[in-house]
Amino acid sequence: IKEALEPSTLEIVNESHLHAHHAAMRGNTNPETHFNITIVSDKFAGKTMMQRHRLVYGLLNEELQNGIHALSLKTKTKEEIEKA
């Protein structure tokens, strides 16, 4: 993510412990399954939210295939953050 998006902000919060009791997680031995990720990057300029999320999912394809069950994404440009 760092290399591809050159983010000014990259925050990754592991929330797996909040979901360990869910039925879908029974028998799962991977302790890292749920993440909340905030990315601020000018590489998102001109892209819709769906395009941004697809880009991030593409970058994390290997991780998604190997145990990540859910991502919560916040994808913004610097300009969008400054306007907020």
Sequence and secondary structure as in RCSB ss.txt:
>XXXX:A:sequence
IKEALEPSTLEIVNESHLHAHHAAMRGNTNPETHFNITIVSDKFAGKTMMQRHRLVYGLLNEELQNGIHALSLKT
KTKEEIEKA
>XXXX:A:secstr
 HHHH  SEEEEEE GGGTTTSGGGTT   S  EEEEEEE GGGTT  HHHHHHHHHHHTHHHHHTT  EEEEEE
E HHHHHH 
